[in-house]
Amino acid sequence: MPRPPSPLPDELGDAFTRADGLAAGVTARRLRAKDLESPFHGVRQRPVAEPRRAAASARQPQWAAEATRTGEGSRATEARRTGEAQRAAEAARAGEGTHGDAVESSPPLAVDRMTRKAVLRRARAYREVMAEQAFFVGRSAAVAYGLPIAHSGELEVGVRAPATAPRGRGIRGIKVQPAFVHVRDHEGLRMSSPASTWAMLGRELSVRELVIVGDAVVRIPRDDRGRPQPDEQLATIAQLQRAVQAGPRRGVERLREALVHIRVGSSSPLETEYRLDAATAGLPEPELDVAIRDRHGALLGVTEVVYREQRTLVEIEGDHHRTDKRQWDRDIEKYAAYVAEGWEVVRLTARHIRGRHPRAAGMVGDVLARRAQRP
């Protein structure tokens, strides 16, 4: 049997340069071993930690299981990781499973997290050889912030003009006009600010996509107890406006149009898409992300979409509402409490919003019309 590779010094971390490895006493032969990945020229990266592999084995996609078994450590492995995650994300957003299964078989938020993890891992590896004046931009920065957007696996790295954009395998260098970008640190990585990142995407995204991503940027998360966490908001609508006003650029008209439709309160792309379709269908503007209380002020739940005048709530549900028993029980209790307080609940899934024949706006519109006729 071949001898296992010798352990590496802990001080090298997850990713390190070949020069740092040699300086730490690692031999050149060890640095060429197949258990180490080489995502970028002069960079070595350890494989995913064993404990995490074992814990995640039941939910790993095929590329992860293969990499675990073989110890494959090449640039192709990392590209497959990001590419497979991205294909899953695109299929989930389109209302399909990764193998043509039901809509909810690949939860979009879960595959977005998987894509984010893969991109952050590559970004931390590239950081080892990244120029001091460079920073992550575009789709790479957006995914790092947790925004719902596709990613090819190639890292987008920017510099302020007139500096020369970086080149190399796995890298797409971008020269950015200084007025168009603010740079910040995010999880130890230099990248364009959320507002700058969103505005840069105007050159390639549609208006609808810009609204979806913009809603995610301005969203105010809630904690496990349903309390808003304004400090965790990535950017405000005013900051997005200032980014658009920084000067003429490709896609500025799309950015301006998208700004009109961005709202605080959408917690997922599905919620944004429902809201846009409802507006196109002529439904009234709803309230978003609303805490619903009983007549005594006790919190019953937080609902995505509220038509207060018609006492109608819209709940947009992922598959976990069906497969998680505790969530299922909680939903039944919550909806019963809503009805007891005079609310009607319309429950929607991805099929109603993104299916071959979307009918979410029609379903809600019928309820609103009926409720409006009440004495």
Secondary structure, 3 states (H helix, E strand, C coil): CCCCCCCCCHHHCCEEEHHHHHHCCCCHHHHCCCCCECCCCCEEECCCCHHHHHHHHHHCCHHHHHHHHHCCCCHHHHHHHHHHHHHHHHHHHCCCCCCCCCHHHCCHHHHHHHHHHHHHHHHHHHHHHCCCCCEECHHHHHHHCCCCCCCCCCEEEEEECCCCCCCCCCEEEEEECHHHCCEEEECCEEEECHHHHHHHHHHCCCHHHHHHHHHHHHCCCECCCCCECHHHCCCCHHHHHHHHCCCCCCCHHHHHHHHHHCCCCCCCHHHHHHHHHHHHCCCCCCEEEEEEECCCCCEEEEEEEEECCCCEEEEECCCHHHHCHHHHHHHHHHHHHHHHCCCEEEEECHHHHHCCCCCHHHHHHHHHHHHHCCC
